[in-house]
Amino acid sequence: MLLSRVAENLYWGARYLERAEDTARIIRSYSEAMVDLPMSVGTSWEPLLAITGSRSTFDLQQDRADEATIVRFLVADDAHSGSVVMSISQARENLRSTREVMPRDGWRVVNDLYLFAQAHRHDGVGHHALEEPAPASAADARRVDGILAATMSRDAAYEFLRLGQAIERADMTTRVLGVRAAALMASTDGADEHAEVQWMSMLASLSARQMYHRSTREAVNGPAVVRFLLLDETFPRSVMACLRRVTTGLEHLPRGDEVLPAVAGAEAELLLVDPADIDGKSLDAAMDAVQLALDALHDHLTSTYLCPPMVQQQQQVQQQG
């Protein structure tokens, strides 16, 4: 079994790398949707702050919520720990100390991505300037994913990387659904005629557009999109597929049975959602509930594997006291 320190660094390194990729892709797809929608449609970049859970941090640091300010904040702001550049930096810091178990080629790509993001951090701050850090971050994160899949032994180190990736990925999918899908379902204004463009953009933000069409064989519609992104077990970014990946990982780890009930709890929350009978408000509430279940799953993983025994003992003493 790995040292808890190494397991924790692998887990968080994967989460930060996935966060950088997801945030970069969401920014890029949202930018493309803005180009496709007419000026008459009242659009704003502020939903990206809600998706990334950074609205309060943004309001404390910034005086205006225009496109350039929001994109700069999400891509390159040093003071925002969830920005693309800072997520890459934290991924590198975590994975730097795991080079004895991580394939060298994978580490080189992470390090090169970090150097590239630092060098081009101020290039991705405008509508026409998203050609550098955001797409490169998504592409290189996928390169790392491919290298790990092709060259890494399926041992505990690999499973902790995949656990981090799956939980972060599921969380981002619920965030996108809870903000963008819920807003589209709740919309009753003149923007309805442009709903298909926005649904397509939302699918693209999760790299799901092509697979949605292959799976459903139908035009884009809200309930079908929500069902696909929540419950399709064959699409690796759906919430259910992520939870099934967590289950597989735990089955290959000692004491995994201690965490499996938390996975079952998250799946139970997910299965409460009926995409055919849901509106924007109830979808938003349902995604909040699933996110809380994912947080509980993370807490179970942390207490089971990532806290050193001495820390666990101290926590138990504090709880008893």
C-alpha positions as CSV (number, residue, x, y, z in Angstrom):
1,M,0.0,0.0,0.0
2,L,1.2,3.5,-0.7
3,L,2.1,6.0,2.0
4,S,-0.8,8.2,2.7
5,R,1.2,11.2,1.7
6,V,1.9,9.8,-1.8
7,A,-1.7,8.7,-2.2
8,E,-2.9,12.2,-1.2
9,N,-0.6,13.9,-3.7
10,L,-1.7,11.6,-6.5
11,Y,-5.4,12.1,-5.6
12,W,-5.1,15.9,-5.5
13,G,-2.7,16.1,-8.5
14,A,-5.3,14.3,-10.6
15,R,-8.1,16.6,-9.2
16,Y,-6.3,19.8,-10.0
17,L,-5.3,18.6,-13.5
18,E,-8.9,17.6,-14.2
19,R,-10.1,21.0,-12.8
20,A,-7.7,22.9,-15.1
21,E,-8.9,20.9,-18.2
22,D,-12.6,21.3,-17.3
23,T,-12.4,25.0,-16.6
24,A,-10.4,25.6,-19.8
25,R,-12.9,23.7,-21.9
26,I,-15.9,25.4,-20.3
27,I,-14.4,28.9,-21.0
28,R,-13.7,27.9,-24.6
29,S,-17.1,26.5,-25.4
30,Y,-18.8,29.4,-23.7
31,S,-16.8,31.8,-25.9
32,E,-17.8,30.0,-29.0
33,A,-21.5,30.1,-28.0
34,M,-21.3,33.8,-27.5
35,V,-20.2,34.1,-31.2
36,D,-23.1,32.0,-32.4
37,L,-25.8,33.8,-30.4
38,P,-27.2,37.1,-31.7
39,M,-26.7,40.3,-29.8
40,S,-30.4,40.4,-28.9
41,V,-30.0,37.5,-26.6
42,G,-29.2,38.7,-23.2
43,T,-26.0,36.8,-22.3
44,S,-23.4,37.3,-19.7
45,W,-20.1,35.7,-18.6
46,E,-21.3,35.5,-15.0
47,P,-22.7,32.0,-15.2
48,L,-19.1,30.8,-15.4
49,L,-18.4,32.1,-12.0
50,A,-21.4,30.1,-10.7
51,I,-20.2,26.9,-12.4
52,T,-16.7,27.2,-10.9
53,G,-18.1,28.2,-7.5
54,S,-16.0,31.3,-7.5
55,R,-18.6,34.1,-7.4
56,S,-17.9,35.2,-3.8
57,T,-14.1,35.2,-4.4
58,F,-14.5,37.2,-7.6
59,D,-16.7,39.8,-5.9
60,L,-14.1,40.3,-3.2
61,Q,-11.3,40.9,-5.7
62,Q,-12.9,42.6,-8.7
63,D,-15.0,45.7,-9.2
64,R,-16.6,44.8,-12.6
65,A,-18.0,41.6,-14.1
66,D,-17.3,42.1,-17.8
67,E,-15.9,39.5,-20.2
68,A,-12.2,40.4,-20.0
69,T,-12.2,40.6,-16.2
70,I,-14.0,37.2,-15.7
71,V,-11.9,35.4,-18.3
72,R,-8.7,36.8,-16.7
73,F,-9.9,35.7,-13.3
74,L,-10.7,32.2,-14.4
75,V,-7.6,31.7,-16.5
76,A,-4.7,33.5,-15.0
77,D,-5.5,35.1,-11.6
78,D,-2.8,34.2,-9.0
79,A,-5.2,35.1,-6.2
80,H,-7.9,32.6,-7.4
81,S,-6.9,29.1,-6.5
82,G,-9.3,27.6,-9.0
83,S,-8.0,29.5,-12.1
84,V,-6.5,27.4,-14.9
85,V,-3.0,28.6,-14.2
86,M,-3.2,28.0,-10.5
87,S,-4.8,24.6,-10.9
88,I,-2.0,23.5,-13.2
89,S,0.5,24.9,-10.7
90,Q,-1.1,22.9,-7.8
91,A,-1.3,19.8,-10.0
92,R,2.5,20.1,-10.7
93,E,3.3,20.7,-7.0
94,N,1.4,17.6,-5.9
95,L,2.7,15.3,-8.7
96,R,6.3,16.5,-8.4
97,S,6.7,14.5,-5.2
98,T,5.2,11.3,-6.8
99,R,7.7,10.9,-9.6
100,E,8.8,7.5,-8.2
101,V,5.4,6.0,-9.1
102,M,4.3,8.3,-11.9
103,P,5.5,7.5,-15.5
104,R,8.3,9.9,-16.5
105,D,6.6,10.9,-19.7
106,G,3.5,11.9,-17.8
107,W,5.5,14.0,-15.4
108,R,7.3,15.8,-18.3
109,V,4.0,16.7,-19.9
110,V,2.7,18.1,-16.6
111,N,5.9,20.1,-16.1
112,D,5.9,21.4,-19.7
113,L,2.2,22.4,-19.3
114,Y,3.1,24.3,-16.1
115,L,6.0,26.2,-17.9
116,F,3.7,26.9,-20.9
117,A,0.9,28.2,-18.7
118,Q,3.3,30.5,-16.8
119,A,4.7,31.9,-20.0
120,H,1.4,32.5,-21.6
121,R,-0.8,33.2,-18.6
122,H,-1.8,36.7,-19.8
123,D,-2.6,35.7,-23.4
124,G,-6.0,34.2,-22.6
125,V,-7.8,37.3,-21.4
126,G,-10.1,38.3,-24.2
127,H,-12.6,37.1,-26.7
128,H,-10.1,36.6,-29.4
129,A,-7.2,35.6,-27.1
130,L,-8.3,32.1,-26.0
131,E,-5.9,30.4,-28.3
132,E,-3.1,29.9,-25.8
133,P,-3.5,28.7,-22.2
134,A,-7.1,27.4,-22.2
135,P,-7.0,25.0,-25.2
136,A,-3.4,24.0,-24.5
137,S,-4.3,23.1,-20.9
138,A,-7.2,20.9,-22.0
139,A,-5.1,19.2,-24.7
140,D,-2.1,18.5,-22.5
141,A,-4.3,17.2,-19.6
142,R,-5.6,14.7,-22.1
143,R,-2.1,13.8,-23.1
144,V,-1.3,13.0,-19.5
145,D,-4.4,10.9,-19.3
146,G,-3.4,8.9,-22.4
147,I,0.1,8.4,-21.1
148,L,-1.1,7.1,-17.8
149,A,-3.6,4.8,-19.4
150,A,-0.9,3.4,-21.8
151,T,2.1,3.1,-19.5
152,M,1.1,2.9,-15.8
153,S,0.7,-0.3,-13.9
154,R,-2.8,-0.8,-12.5
155,D,-1.7,-0.6,-8.9
156,A,-2.7,1.6,-6.0
157,A,-1.0,4.6,-7.4
158,Y,-3.0,4.4,-10.6
159,E,-6.3,4.0,-8.7
160,F,-5.7,7.1,-6.6
161,L,-5.1,9.1,-9.7
162,R,-8.3,7.8,-11.2
163,L,-10.3,8.3,-8.0
164,G,-9.3,12.0,-8.0
165,Q,-10.1,12.4,-11.6
166,A,-13.5,10.7,-11.4
167,I,-14.7,12.7,-8.3
168,E,-13.5,16.0,-9.8
169,R,-15.1,15.2,-13.1
170,A,-18.5,14.2,-11.6
171,D,-18.5,17.4,-9.5
172,M,-17.9,19.6,-12.6
173,T,-20.7,17.8,-14.6
174,T,-23.2,18.5,-11.8
175,R,-22.0,22.1,-11.6
176,V,-22.6,22.6,-15.4
177,L,-26.0,21.0,-15.1
178,G,-27.0,22.9,-12.0
179,V,-26.2,26.3,-13.6
180,R,-26.5,26.1,-17.4
181,A,-29.0,23.3,-17.8
182,A,-31.2,24.6,-15.0
183,A,-31.1,28.1,-16.5
184,L,-32.2,26.8,-19.9
185,M,-35.0,24.7,-18.4
186,A,-36.2,27.7,-16.4
187,S,-36.1,30.1,-19.4
188,T,-39.4,31.4,-20.6
189,D,-38.3,34.5,-22.5
190,G,-37.5,35.2,-26.1
191,A,-34.2,33.3,-25.9
192,D,-36.0,30.0,-26.2
193,E,-35.6,30.0,-30.0
194,H,-31.9,29.9,-29.4
195,A,-32.0,27.2,-26.8
196,E,-30.6,24.5,-29.1
197,V,-27.4,26.5,-29.6
198,Q,-27.0,26.8,-25.9
199,W,-27.7,23.1,-25.2
200,M,-25.2,22.2,-27.8
201,S,-22.7,24.6,-26.2
202,M,-23.3,23.0,-22.8
203,L,-22.7,19.5,-24.3
204,A,-19.5,20.8,-25.9
205,S,-18.3,22.2,-22.5
206,L,-18.2,18.6,-21.3
207,S,-16.9,17.1,-24.5
208,A,-20.2,15.3,-24.8
209,R,-21.8,16.6,-28.0
210,Q,-20.8,13.8,-30.4
211,M,-21.4,11.0,-27.9
212,Y,-24.8,12.4,-27.0
213,H,-25.9,12.2,-30.6
214,R,-24.5,8.7,-31.0
215,S,-26.1,7.5,-27.8
216,T,-29.6,9.1,-28.1
217,R,-30.1,9.3,-31.9
218,E,-32.3,12.3,-31.4
219,A,-32.3,16.0,-31.6
220,V,-31.0,18.0,-28.7
221,N,-33.6,18.5,-26.0
222,G,-33.3,19.3,-22.3
223,P,-34.5,16.0,-20.6
224,A,-32.5,13.8,-23.0
225,V,-29.3,15.9,-22.3
226,V,-29.8,15.8,-18.6
227,R,-30.4,12.0,-18.6
228,F,-27.3,11.5,-20.7
229,L,-25.0,13.6,-18.6
230,L,-26.3,12.1,-15.3
231,L,-27.0,8.5,-16.0
232,D,-25.3,7.2,-19.2
233,E,-22.9,4.6,-17.9
234,T,-21.0,4.4,-21.2
235,F,-20.0,8.1,-21.4
236,P,-17.0,8.7,-19.1
237,R,-18.0,12.2,-18.1
238,S,-21.5,11.3,-16.9
239,V,-22.0,11.4,-13.2
240,M,-23.0,7.7,-13.0
241,A,-20.0,6.6,-15.1
242,C,-17.7,8.5,-12.7
243,L,-19.3,6.9,-9.7
244,R,-18.9,3.5,-11.3
245,R,-15.2,4.3,-11.9
246,V,-14.9,5.2,-8.2
247,T,-16.4,1.8,-7.3
248,T,-14.0,0.0,-9.5
249,G,-11.1,1.8,-8.0
250,L,-12.2,1.0,-4.4
251,E,-12.6,-2.6,-5.3
252,H,-8.9,-2.7,-6.1
253,L,-7.9,-1.0,-2.8
254,P,-7.7,-2.4,0.7
255,R,-10.5,-1.1,3.0
256,G,-12.5,-0.1,-0.1
257,D,-15.6,-1.6,1.4
258,E,-15.4,1.1,4.1
259,V,-15.9,3.8,1.4
260,L,-18.4,2.0,-0.9
261,P,-21.5,3.0,1.2
262,A,-20.6,6.7,0.4
263,V,-20.6,5.8,-3.3
264,A,-23.9,4.1,-2.9
265,G,-25.3,7.3,-1.2
266,A,-24.2,9.4,-4.1
267,E,-25.8,7.0,-6.6
268,A,-29.0,7.0,-4.6
269,E,-29.1,10.9,-4.8
270,L,-28.5,10.6,-8.5
271,L,-31.3,8.1,-9.1
272,L,-33.8,10.4,-7.4
273,V,-33.5,12.7,-10.4
274,D,-36.2,12.1,-13.1
275,P,-35.0,14.1,-16.2
276,A,-38.5,13.7,-17.8
277,D,-40.2,15.4,-14.8
278,I,-37.9,18.2,-13.7
279,D,-37.7,22.0,-14.1
280,G,-34.9,24.4,-13.7
281,K,-35.4,25.0,-10.0
282,S,-35.7,21.3,-9.0
283,L,-32.7,20.4,-11.2
284,D,-30.5,23.0,-9.5
285,A,-31.6,21.7,-6.1
286,A,-31.0,18.1,-7.2
287,M,-27.5,18.9,-8.3
288,D,-26.8,20.6,-5.0
289,A,-27.8,17.4,-3.3
290,V,-25.5,15.3,-5.5
291,Q,-22.6,17.6,-4.9
292,L,-23.1,17.3,-1.1
293,A,-23.0,13.5,-1.6
294,L,-19.8,13.8,-3.6
295,D,-18.4,15.9,-0.8
296,A,-19.3,13.2,1.7
297,L,-17.6,10.6,-0.6
298,H,-14.5,12.8,-0.7
299,D,-14.5,13.0,3.1
300,H,-14.8,9.2,3.4
301,L,-11.9,8.7,1.1
302,T,-9.8,11.3,3.0
303,S,-10.4,9.8,6.4
304,T,-9.9,6.2,5.1
305,Y,-6.7,6.7,3.0
306,L,-5.3,10.2,3.0
307,C,-5.0,11.1,6.7
308,P,-1.9,9.6,8.4
309,P,-2.7,7.3,11.3
310,M,-1.6,9.9,13.9
311,V,-3.9,12.5,12.4
312,Q,-6.8,10.1,12.5
313,Q,-6.1,9.3,16.1
314,Q,-6.0,13.1,16.9
315,Q,-9.3,13.6,15.1
316,Q,-10.9,10.7,17.0
317,V,-9.7,12.2,20.4
318,Q,-11.1,15.6,19.4
319,Q,-14.4,14.1,18.5
320,Q,-14.6,12.1,21.7
321,G,-13.7,15.2,23.7
